[in-house]
Amino acid sequence: MTFSRITGLGYYVPDQIVTNQDLTKIMDTTDEWIQERTGIRERRYFEYGKDTNSSMATAASRQALERAGLEPSEVDMIVYATITPDYFFPGSAFLMQRELGLESIPVFDIRQQCSGFVYALSLADQYIKSGLYKTVLVVGSEIQSSWIDKSTAGRSTAVIFGDGAGAAVLQASSDPEHRIISTHLHADGRYAEELYVRDPGSSRPDRPVTKELLEAGGFNVHMNGNTVFKHAIQRFGEVINEALDANGMSHKDLSLLVPHQANIRISEYVRQQMGLHSEQVINNIQRFGNTTAASIPIALTEAWEDGKLNDGDVICLAAFGSGFTWASALIQW
């Protein structure tokens, strides 16, 4: 049988660090208020003229490829998760393909929000297991600081988001002891408007961007925080248990949980419900905020760099986000 295995990881975050104290200068908030509700102390913002969504993804991908001992020319396909592309179209995967000097290989841009990386990983895993491709580059990249409402009116969401990119190289393997074991994907569009950015949208009269739309705030993030939190803590646990149950495992078999970095309170709730030690759950939201599709690959890369991914470890990636969408991946490292 053919399996897929992660052979390289990389990430990139912009140089510009924005602390909670920095935000107090532009909106009515405090460091204590932000940390109590999210766990975040600081985040990274891109620098105009230096960083783009695709350039950050390219930097993370080059690092992942180097660690896998591969040249970009050896990549057979790119799966790229983002909700903040450089252009309305074409997708940022095309731009990264160009930056890597690749030609003709297929690329995917997917929009599964905070679950984007796990969805992308699952897609890449299926293509490799089918035998169609041997090496797939999986990327999550976001620039969110340019569109969030940094006023007091938008502080409930503005304090959460940051910018960054993460990447993983998946390669075909015949080793059943080191592989993507399984992936589990879900969505429920009934809650689409509980966490969304309405505009720009094609289903508008005349041009999709008007002065009236801008003034109406349709380009801002709208979030029903209580509803999102309630569903997140439920779905996180469900999709993690689904992955374990599908493979005849229990929480005791899990070495490490790498959750989407949405809110420290959500991660802590899930950790306690599963009976895991604090060292078994990776959290870096304190330093990077919520980087949406990039959060899991950034956290996974940091865990690898810190020596927390050991041979044979069972690792679970789990995410929940707008859509609603939720997903998990079980990996034997």
C-alpha positions as CSV (number, residue, x, y, z in Angstrom):
1,M,0.0,0.0,0.0
2,T,1.0,3.6,-0.5
3,F,0.8,6.1,2.3
4,S,1.6,9.7,2.7
5,R,4.2,11.0,5.1
6,I,5.1,14.5,6.2
7,T,8.8,14.9,5.4
8,G,9.4,18.6,5.8
9,L,7.8,21.5,7.7
10,G,8.3,25.3,7.5
11,Y,6.8,28.6,8.5
12,Y,7.2,32.3,8.0
13,V,5.8,35.2,10.0
14,P,6.3,38.9,9.3
15,D,8.9,40.9,11.3
16,Q,6.4,43.4,12.6
17,I,5.3,42.5,16.1
18,V,2.1,44.2,17.4
19,T,1.5,43.8,21.1
20,N,-1.7,44.3,23.0
21,Q,-0.2,47.5,24.3
22,D,0.1,48.7,20.8
23,L,-3.5,48.1,20.2
24,T,-4.5,50.1,23.2
25,K,-3.3,53.2,21.3
26,I,-5.8,52.8,18.5
27,M,-8.8,51.3,20.2
28,D,-10.5,51.2,23.6
29,T,-9.0,48.0,25.1
30,T,-6.5,46.7,27.5
31,D,-3.8,44.0,27.6
32,E,-5.7,42.3,30.5
33,W,-9.0,42.3,28.5
34,I,-7.4,40.7,25.5
35,Q,-5.4,38.1,27.4
36,E,-8.3,37.1,29.6
37,R,-10.6,36.5,26.6
38,T,-8.1,35.1,24.1
39,G,-4.8,34.3,25.7
40,I,-3.1,36.5,23.0
41,R,-0.2,38.8,24.0
42,E,1.0,39.8,20.5
43,R,0.7,39.0,16.9
44,R,2.5,39.7,13.6
45,Y,1.4,42.1,10.9
46,F,2.7,42.1,7.3
47,E,4.6,45.1,5.9
48,Y,3.2,46.5,2.7
49,G,5.7,46.3,-0.1
50,K,7.6,43.5,1.6
51,D,5.2,40.7,2.3
52,T,2.3,39.3,0.3
53,N,0.2,36.2,1.0
54,S,2.0,34.3,-1.7
55,S,5.5,35.5,-0.8
56,M,5.0,34.4,2.8
57,A,3.7,31.0,1.6
58,T,6.7,30.7,-0.7
59,A,9.1,31.4,2.2
60,A,7.5,28.8,4.4
61,S,7.4,26.3,1.5
62,R,11.1,26.8,0.6
63,Q,12.0,26.0,4.3
64,A,9.8,22.9,4.3
65,L,11.3,21.7,1.0
66,E,14.8,22.3,2.2
67,R,14.1,20.3,5.4
68,A,12.7,17.5,3.2
69,G,15.8,17.5,1.1
70,L,13.9,18.4,-2.0
71,E,14.1,21.0,-4.8
72,P,10.9,22.8,-5.8
73,S,11.1,21.1,-9.2
74,E,10.3,17.8,-7.4
75,V,6.8,19.0,-6.3
76,D,3.9,17.3,-8.2
77,M,1.1,19.4,-6.9
78,I,0.3,22.4,-4.6
79,V,-2.7,22.6,-2.3
80,Y,-3.0,26.1,-0.8
81,A,-5.4,27.1,1.9
82,T,-6.3,30.8,2.5
83,I,-9.2,33.2,2.9
84,T,-7.1,36.3,2.2
85,P,-5.7,35.8,-1.3
86,D,-3.6,38.4,-3.0
87,Y,-6.1,38.7,-5.8
88,F,-9.9,38.1,-6.1
89,F,-8.7,35.7,-8.8
90,P,-6.6,33.9,-9.8
91,G,-5.7,32.2,-6.5
92,S,-2.5,32.7,-4.6
93,A,-1.4,29.1,-5.4
94,F,-0.7,30.3,-8.9
95,L,1.4,33.1,-7.7
96,M,3.4,30.9,-5.4
97,Q,3.8,28.4,-8.2
98,R,5.4,31.2,-10.2
99,E,7.6,32.3,-7.4
100,L,8.9,28.7,-7.0
101,G,9.7,28.5,-10.7
102,L,7.3,25.7,-11.4
103,E,5.3,25.1,-14.6
104,S,2.3,23.1,-15.5
105,I,1.8,21.2,-12.2
106,P,-1.8,21.4,-10.8
107,V,-2.5,23.8,-8.0
108,F,-5.6,24.2,-5.7
109,D,-6.8,27.2,-3.8
110,I,-9.2,26.1,-1.1
111,R,-11.3,28.3,1.2
112,Q,-12.2,26.3,4.4
113,Q,-11.2,29.1,6.8
114,C,-9.6,27.8,10.0
115,S,-10.0,24.2,8.9
116,G,-8.2,25.0,5.6
117,F,-4.9,23.3,6.4
118,V,-6.5,20.0,7.5
119,Y,-8.7,20.0,4.5
120,A,-5.7,20.7,2.3
121,L,-3.7,17.9,4.0
122,S,-6.6,15.5,3.5
123,L,-6.8,16.4,-0.2
124,A,-3.1,15.9,-0.7
125,D,-3.2,12.6,1.2
126,Q,-5.9,11.2,-1.1
127,Y,-3.9,12.1,-4.2
128,I,-0.8,10.4,-2.9
129,K,-2.6,7.3,-1.7
130,S,-4.3,7.0,-5.1
131,G,-0.8,6.8,-6.7
132,L,-1.4,9.8,-8.9
133,Y,1.3,12.1,-7.2
134,K,4.3,11.4,-5.1
135,T,5.1,14.8,-3.6
136,V,2.6,17.4,-2.7
137,L,3.2,20.8,-1.1
138,V,0.4,21.8,1.5
139,V,0.3,25.4,2.5
140,G,-1.8,27.7,4.8
141,S,-1.2,31.5,4.5
142,E,-3.0,34.5,5.6
143,I,-2.8,38.3,5.6
144,Q,-5.6,39.5,7.9
145,S,-4.3,42.7,9.4
146,S,-5.1,44.7,6.2
147,W,-8.8,44.2,6.4
148,I,-9.8,43.9,10.1
149,D,-11.5,46.9,11.7
150,K,-8.9,48.2,14.1
151,S,-11.3,50.7,15.8
152,T,-13.1,50.2,19.1
153,A,-16.2,49.0,17.2
154,G,-14.2,46.1,15.7
155,R,-12.0,45.3,18.7
156,S,-13.8,42.0,19.6
157,T,-12.4,40.4,16.4
158,A,-9.5,42.8,15.6
159,V,-7.5,41.8,18.6
160,I,-7.6,38.1,17.6
161,F,-6.1,37.9,14.1
162,G,-2.5,37.9,12.8
163,D,-0.6,37.2,9.7
164,G,1.7,34.3,8.7
165,A,2.2,31.2,6.7
166,G,3.0,27.5,7.2
167,A,3.8,24.6,4.9
168,A,4.3,20.9,4.9
169,V,5.7,18.5,2.3
170,L,3.8,15.2,1.9
171,Q,5.5,12.4,0.1
172,A,4.5,8.9,-0.9
173,S,5.8,6.2,1.5
174,S,5.4,2.4,1.9
175,D,6.1,2.6,5.7
176,P,2.9,2.0,7.7
177,E,4.6,3.2,10.9
178,H,5.1,6.8,9.7
179,R,2.1,8.2,7.9
180,I,-1.1,10.2,7.8
181,I,-3.4,7.6,9.4
182,S,-6.7,9.2,8.6
183,T,-8.5,12.5,8.1
184,H,-12.0,13.5,9.0
185,L,-13.9,16.5,7.5
186,H,-17.2,18.2,8.3
187,A,-19.2,21.3,7.5
188,D,-22.5,22.9,8.4
189,G,-23.6,25.8,6.3
190,R,-26.6,26.6,8.5
191,Y,-24.3,28.8,10.6
192,A,-22.5,30.6,7.7
193,E,-23.5,34.0,9.0
194,E,-22.4,33.4,12.6
195,L,-18.8,34.2,11.6
196,Y,-18.3,35.8,8.2
197,V,-17.2,38.7,6.0
198,R,-20.1,39.5,3.8
199,D,-18.5,41.7,1.1
200,P,-17.3,41.9,-1.6
201,G,-19.8,39.4,-3.1
202,S,-20.9,38.8,-6.6
203,S,-24.6,38.7,-5.7
204,R,-24.8,42.4,-5.4
205,P,-26.3,45.0,-7.8
206,D,-23.9,46.7,-10.2
207,R,-20.2,46.5,-9.1
208,P,-19.5,44.4,-6.0
209,V,-17.7,47.3,-4.3
210,T,-19.5,50.5,-3.6
211,K,-19.2,53.4,-1.2
212,E,-22.4,52.4,0.4
213,L,-21.1,48.8,1.1
214,L,-17.9,50.2,2.6
215,E,-19.8,52.5,4.9
216,A,-22.3,49.8,5.9
217,G,-19.4,47.7,7.3
218,G,-19.9,44.7,5.1
219,F,-16.2,44.3,4.7
220,N,-15.7,43.8,8.5
221,V,-15.6,40.5,10.3
222,H,-19.0,39.7,11.9
223,M,-18.9,37.1,14.7
224,N,-21.5,35.8,17.1
225,G,-18.9,35.0,19.7
226,N,-21.1,32.9,22.0
227,T,-22.4,30.7,19.2
228,V,-19.0,30.2,17.8
229,F,-17.5,29.3,21.2
230,K,-20.3,26.9,22.0
231,H,-20.0,25.0,18.7
232,A,-16.2,25.1,18.7
233,I,-15.8,23.3,22.1
234,Q,-18.4,20.7,21.0
235,R,-17.0,20.0,17.5
236,F,-13.3,20.0,18.6
237,G,-14.0,17.1,21.0
238,E,-16.2,15.3,18.5
239,V,-13.8,15.4,15.6
240,I,-10.8,14.4,17.8
241,N,-12.7,11.4,19.2
242,E,-13.9,10.5,15.7
243,A,-10.3,10.2,14.5
244,L,-9.3,8.1,17.6
245,D,-12.4,5.9,17.4
246,A,-11.9,5.2,13.7
247,N,-8.5,3.8,14.4
248,G,-9.3,1.9,17.6
249,M,-7.4,4.3,19.8
250,S,-8.2,6.3,22.9
251,H,-6.9,9.5,24.4
252,K,-4.2,7.5,26.1
253,D,-2.7,6.7,22.7
254,L,-2.4,10.4,21.8
255,S,1.1,11.9,22.2
256,L,0.3,15.4,21.0
257,L,-2.6,17.6,20.1
258,V,-2.1,20.5,17.7
259,P,-5.3,22.5,17.6
260,H,-6.1,25.5,15.4
261,Q,-5.1,28.5,17.4
262,A,-8.4,30.2,17.8
263,N,-8.7,31.0,21.5
264,I,-6.7,29.7,24.5
265,R,-9.9,29.1,26.4
266,I,-11.1,26.7,23.7
267,S,-7.8,24.8,23.7
268,E,-7.8,24.6,27.5
269,Y,-11.4,23.3,27.6
270,V,-10.6,20.6,25.1
271,R,-7.4,19.6,26.9
272,Q,-9.3,19.2,30.2
273,Q,-12.1,17.3,28.6
274,M,-9.7,14.9,27.1
275,G,-7.6,14.5,30.2
276,L,-4.4,15.6,28.5
277,H,-1.4,17.2,30.2
278,S,-0.6,20.8,29.3
279,E,2.6,19.6,27.6
280,Q,0.5,17.5,25.2
281,V,-1.3,20.4,23.7
282,I,0.6,22.9,21.4
283,N,-0.4,26.5,22.0
284,N,1.4,29.5,20.3
285,I,-1.6,31.8,20.0
286,Q,0.0,33.9,22.7
287,R,2.7,35.1,20.2
288,F,1.0,34.8,16.9
289,G,-2.7,35.3,17.4
290,N,-5.2,33.5,15.2
291,T,-3.6,33.1,11.7
292,T,-6.5,31.0,10.4
293,A,-5.3,28.5,7.8
294,A,-1.7,29.1,8.8
295,S,-2.1,28.4,12.5
296,I,-1.8,24.6,12.5
297,P,1.2,24.4,10.2
298,I,3.0,27.2,12.1
299,A,2.3,25.4,15.4
300,L,3.3,22.0,14.0
301,T,6.5,23.4,12.7
302,E,7.4,25.0,16.0
303,A,6.6,21.7,17.8
304,W,9.0,19.9,15.4
305,E,11.7,22.6,15.9
306,D,11.3,22.2,19.7
307,G,11.8,18.5,19.5
308,K,8.3,17.6,20.5
309,L,7.6,15.3,17.5
310,N,9.2,12.0,18.2
311,D,9.5,8.8,16.1
312,G,6.3,6.9,16.3
313,D,4.3,9.5,18.2
314,V,0.6,9.7,17.5
315,I,-0.4,13.3,16.7
316,C,-3.8,14.8,16.2
317,L,-4.4,18.0,14.2
318,A,-7.9,19.5,14.9
319,A,-9.6,22.7,13.7
320,F,-13.0,24.5,13.8
321,G,-13.9,27.6,12.0
322,S,-16.3,29.7,9.9
323,G,-18.7,27.9,7.7
324,F,-19.1,26.2,10.2
325,T,-16.3,23.7,9.3
326,W,-14.4,21.3,11.5
327,A,-11.8,18.7,10.8
328,S,-9.1,16.4,12.2
329,A,-6.1,14.5,11.0
330,L,-4.4,11.6,12.9
331,I,-0.7,11.2,12.1
332,Q,1.9,8.6,13.2
333,W,5.1,10.5,13.2
